[in-house]
Amino acid sequence: MERNLKNTKDTEKMAWDVLEILSEVVEKTNQATLVTLSGELGAGKTTFVKALAEKLCVSEDVTSPTFVIERRYKTKHKIFSKLVHIDCYRLENGKELQNLEWIDRLSEPGSLIALEWPEKVREVIPENVIEIEFQVGEGDQRVVNIKGLK
């Protein structure tokens, strides 16, 4: 599925649409839900996560976890009790992610994991995840390709 986004509001709307679809699917699983976010710096990955957090009723400010690698937020959502935001930009490989209790994160029901820079840790990303790729267009425009959503 491809989407053309003209501005930040379009990114927020897309995040809310993705969350709505995920909420319907997740009721059938007993593990975390993983969404990978790829695209160059400034492409809209963190903006997307902030929009998810808003719709999940996260009360804290959501900021990029580039330097701390991971941030965890409690939500007030009926399906997802936690939002886990992981930024792999500074990691060299999947082993470094595994050292951060990655397997445990994947097995937490009720967690929505938004993982930026999946290409850095591709070897530890499970199959059957939702992949969202952001491509920068002119100005604020973005072309977004979403794989794995029905």
C-alpha positions as CSV (number, residue, x, y, z in Angstrom):
1,M,0.0,0.0,0.0
2,E,1.4,3.4,-1.0
3,R,0.4,6.7,0.5
4,N,1.3,10.2,-0.6
5,L,1.5,12.6,2.4
6,K,1.5,16.3,1.9
7,N,2.2,17.4,5.5
8,T,2.5,16.4,9.1
9,K,-1.3,16.2,9.5
10,D,-1.3,13.5,6.8
11,T,1.4,11.6,8.7
12,E,-0.8,11.8,11.8
13,K,-3.8,10.5,10.0
14,M,-1.8,7.7,8.5
15,A,-0.5,6.7,12.0
16,W,-4.1,6.7,13.3
17,D,-5.3,4.5,10.4
18,V,-2.4,2.1,11.0
19,L,-3.2,1.9,14.7
20,E,-6.9,1.2,13.9
21,I,-6.0,-1.7,11.7
22,L,-3.4,-3.1,14.1
23,S,-6.0,-2.9,17.0
24,E,-8.3,-5.3,15.0
25,V,-5.4,-7.7,14.3
26,V,-3.7,-7.7,17.7
27,E,-6.6,-9.2,19.6
28,K,-5.7,-12.5,17.9
29,T,-2.0,-12.6,19.1
30,N,-0.2,-13.2,22.3
31,Q,3.0,-11.3,21.5
32,A,4.2,-7.8,20.8
33,T,3.3,-6.1,17.6
34,L,6.3,-4.8,15.6
35,V,6.2,-2.0,13.2
36,T,9.5,-1.1,11.5
37,L,10.1,2.4,10.2
38,S,12.8,3.1,7.6
39,G,13.8,6.2,5.7
40,E,16.4,8.9,5.8
41,L,16.9,11.3,8.7
42,G,14.0,13.8,8.8
43,A,11.7,11.5,6.7
44,G,8.9,11.4,9.4
45,K,9.6,8.3,11.4
46,T,9.5,10.0,14.8
47,T,6.6,12.2,13.7
48,F,4.7,8.9,13.0
49,V,5.6,7.5,16.4
50,K,4.5,10.7,18.1
51,A,1.1,10.5,16.3
52,L,0.8,6.8,17.5
53,A,1.5,7.9,21.0
54,E,-1.1,10.6,20.9
55,K,-3.8,8.2,19.7
56,L,-2.7,5.7,22.4
57,C,-3.2,8.4,25.0
58,V,0.4,8.5,26.2
59,S,0.7,11.2,28.8
60,E,4.4,11.8,28.5
61,D,6.3,13.8,25.9
62,V,7.5,11.5,23.1
63,T,11.0,12.2,21.9
64,S,13.4,10.4,19.7
65,P,15.4,7.7,21.5
66,T,18.4,8.1,19.3
67,F,20.9,8.4,22.2
68,V,19.2,6.1,24.7
69,I,18.1,3.6,22.0
70,E,14.8,2.8,23.7
71,R,11.9,4.6,25.4
72,R,8.9,2.9,26.9
73,Y,5.5,4.5,27.5
74,K,2.4,3.4,29.2
75,T,-0.8,3.9,27.3
76,K,-4.5,4.2,28.0
77,H,-5.4,2.2,24.9
78,K,-7.8,-0.8,25.0
79,I,-5.5,-3.1,23.1
80,F,-1.9,-1.8,23.5
81,S,-0.8,-1.2,27.1
82,K,2.7,-0.1,26.1
83,L,4.4,1.7,23.3
84,V,8.1,0.8,22.9
85,H,10.0,3.2,20.7
86,I,13.4,1.9,19.6
87,D,15.9,3.8,17.4
88,C,18.7,1.6,16.0
89,Y,20.6,4.4,14.2
90,R,23.6,4.1,16.6
91,L,23.7,0.3,16.6
92,E,26.2,-1.7,14.5
93,N,24.2,-5.0,14.3
94,G,21.4,-7.1,15.7
95,K,23.6,-8.6,18.4
96,E,23.6,-5.1,20.1
97,L,19.8,-5.1,20.0
98,Q,19.7,-8.6,21.4
99,N,21.8,-7.3,24.3
100,L,19.0,-4.9,25.2
101,E,16.5,-7.7,25.9
102,W,15.1,-7.7,22.4
103,I,13.6,-11.2,22.7
104,D,11.8,-10.2,25.8
105,R,10.4,-7.1,24.1
106,L,9.0,-9.2,21.3
107,S,7.2,-11.6,23.6
108,E,5.3,-8.9,25.6
109,P,1.6,-9.1,24.7
110,G,0.0,-5.7,24.6
111,S,3.2,-3.9,23.4
112,L,3.4,-2.0,20.2
113,I,7.0,-1.7,19.2
114,A,8.0,1.0,16.7
115,L,11.5,0.3,15.6
116,E,13.4,2.9,13.5
117,W,16.4,2.0,11.3
118,P,15.5,-1.7,11.0
119,E,18.2,-2.1,8.2
120,K,20.8,-1.8,11.0
121,V,19.5,-4.9,12.8
122,R,17.8,-6.8,10.0
123,E,19.2,-10.2,11.1
124,V,17.1,-10.1,14.4
125,I,13.8,-8.8,12.9
126,P,11.2,-11.5,12.8
127,E,9.2,-12.3,9.7
128,N,5.6,-11.1,9.3
129,V,6.1,-7.5,10.7
130,I,4.6,-4.3,9.4
131,E,7.2,-2.4,7.4
132,I,6.7,1.3,6.8
133,E,9.2,3.1,4.5
134,F,9.2,6.9,4.3
135,Q,10.7,8.6,1.2
136,V,11.2,12.4,1.2
137,G,9.6,14.3,-1.6
138,E,9.6,18.1,-2.2
139,G,9.1,20.2,0.9
140,D,7.0,18.4,3.5
141,Q,5.8,15.8,1.0
142,R,6.5,12.1,1.7
143,V,5.8,8.9,-0.2
144,V,5.1,6.1,2.3
145,N,5.0,2.4,1.4
146,I,3.4,0.1,3.9
147,K,3.9,-3.7,3.8
148,G,2.3,-6.3,6.0
149,L,-1.0,-4.7,6.7
150,K,-4.2,-6.2,5.2
